[in-house]
Amino acid sequence: MIQIHNEIRPIRDEDTETLVNIWLEASRFAHGFLGEERLQLQSEQVRDIYLKQAENWVIIHDGKPAGFIGLVGQFIGGLFIDPHIHGKGLGRQLLVHALDLKKSLELEVYALNTQAHGFYLRNGFVEIARFAEDDEGLPFAVIHMRRDA
């Protein structure tokens, strides 16, 4: 299998709306259990807070932004790929890039998001803790994971 490497670059102001749309579509796919109202509210927080505060790296596929990883120090605040092009190795490329930069990464993933949990396990992350509630105190279990380079 030929591995295609896409350009990975820092976020630009003009990427914001595209990345918020990718975040929302990917979250509907992976976090539908949170409900549309909560996802809409969170998408505003992604636009107004998280994309501005995190160190964001954008992956370019077929000439346009196709996903991003947001880092806060060594913590992955989010990794989102356009769900229409899952399975092309874009998420893995972003992880490799982040590991090259940070040498060690941690993250939290919803236990109900079995696809993402499996993705992180396949990419060398190990579970270090589980919590019964998410950061907002909602009754959705989260798994804390870590990987060293």
Secondary structure as UniProt FT lines:
FT   STRAND          7..10
FT   HELIX           13..15
FT   HELIX           16..30
FT   HELIX           32..34
FT   HELIX           36..45
FT   HELIX           46..50
FT   HELIX           51..53
FT   STRAND          55..61
FT   TURN            62..63
FT   STRAND          64..72
FT   TURN            73..74
FT   STRAND          75..81
FT   HELIX           83..85
FT   TURN            86..87
FT   HELIX           90..102
FT   STRAND          104..110
FT   TURN            111..112
FT   HELIX           114..122
FT   TURN            123..124
FT   STRAND          126..131
FT   TURN            135..136
FT   STRAND          142..148
//
